[in-house]
Amino acid sequence: MKVQFNQWNCQVVFGKYQNGETAIQLIDAEDGCPVATATVWIPNLKTDEIAVKDYSENSGMLKTLIDAGIVTEPHRHERSDYVSIPVCKLVKREASA
């Protein structure tokens, strides 16, 4: 699955954090270089939830993932240091061809 994030055309890559929860990265579709880590791990996420890194250099990530149908609108936010992290339902768990 491909998405447009800022000026990059990206391939969505699903992976796992060490604890087994879903992680999402965006890889440049042209040269294969990493563009962004789209998610962050926070404690107490439910099985169908994902925390989106939508701050700093990742500003706009939430909209990108919602528009692509990967996550829902956030149903809550969690504080981590100085940022509010949107927590969404994960709709797609892997990229389809």
GIRA-V257167 format. One record per pair of residues at least 6 apart in sequence whose C-alpha atoms are under 8 Angstrom apart, sorted by sequence separation. I is the first residue (numbers start at 1). J is the second residue. If there is no record, write none. Layout:
i->I j->J
i->I j->J
//
This chain:
i->3 j->9
i->4 j->10
i->16 j->22
i->17 j->23
i->27 j->33
i->28 j->34
i->53 j->59
i->54 j->60
i->65 j->71
i->66 j->72
i->78 j->84
i->79 j->85
i->2 j->9
i->3 j->10
i->15 j->22
i->16 j->23
i->27 j->34
i->28 j->35
i->54 j->61
i->66 j->73
i->77 j->84
i->78 j->85
i->2 j->10
i->3 j->11
i->14 j->22
i->15 j->23
i->26 j->34
i->27 j->35
i->53 j->61
i->54 j->62
i->77 j->85
i->78 j->86
i->2 j->11
i->3 j->12
i->14 j->23
i->15 j->24
i->25 j->34
i->26 j->35
i->27 j->36
i->41 j->50
i->42 j->51
i->52 j->61
i->53 j->62
i->77 j->86
i->78 j->87
i->1 j->11
i->2 j->12
i->14 j->24
i->15 j->25
i->25 j->35
i->26 j->36
i->40 j->50
i->41 j->51
i->52 j->62
i->76 j->86
i->77 j->87
i->1 j->12
i->13 j->24
i->14 j->25
i->25 j->36
i->26 j->37
i->39 j->50
i->40 j->51
i->75 j->86
i->76 j->87
i->12 j->24
i->13 j->25
i->25 j->37
i->26 j->38
i->39 j->51
i->40 j->52
i->74 j->86
i->75 j->87
i->76 j->88
i->12 j->25
i->13 j->26
i->24 j->37
i->25 j->38
i->39 j->52
i->40 j->53
i->74 j->87
i->75 j->88
i->12 j->26
i->13 j->27
i->24 j->38
i->25 j->39
i->38 j->52
i->39 j->53
i->74 j->88
i->75 j->89
i->11 j->26
i->12 j->27
i->23 j->38
i->24 j->39
i->38 j->53
i->73 j->88
i->74 j->89
i->10 j->26
i->11 j->27
i->23 j->39
i->37 j->53
i->38 j->54
i->72 j->88
i->73 j->89
i->10 j->27
i->11 j->28
i->23 j->40
i->71 j->88
i->72 j->89
i->10 j->28
i->11 j->29
i->23 j->41
i->71 j->89
i->72 j->90
i->9 j->28
i->10 j->29
i->71 j->90
i->72 j->91
i->8 j->28
i->9 j->29
i->21 j->41
i->38 j->58
i->70 j->90
i->71 j->91
i->9 j->30
i->50 j->71
i->70 j->91
i->71 j->92
i->36 j->58
i->69 j->91
i->70 j->92
i->38 j->61
i->69 j->92
i->70 j->93
i->17 j->41
i->62 j->86
i->10 j->35
i->21 j->47
i->2 j->29
i->8 j->35
i->22 j->50
i->55 j->83
i->54 j->85
i->53 j->85
i->54 j->86
i->52 j->85
i->53 j->86
i->51 j->85
i->52 j->86
i->51 j->86
i->52 j->87
i->51 j->87
i->52 j->88
i->50 j->87
i->51 j->88
i->49 j->87
i->50 j->88
i->49 j->88
i->50 j->89
i->49 j->89
i->50 j->90
i->48 j->89
i->49 j->90
i->48 j->90
i->6 j->60
i->5 j->60
i->5 j->61
i->5 j->64
i->4 j->64
i->3 j->64
i->3 j->68
i->22 j->93
i->14 j->93
i->14 j->94
i->13 j->94
i->14 j->95
i->13 j->95
i->12 j->95
i->1 j->95
i->1 j->96
i->1 j->97
//
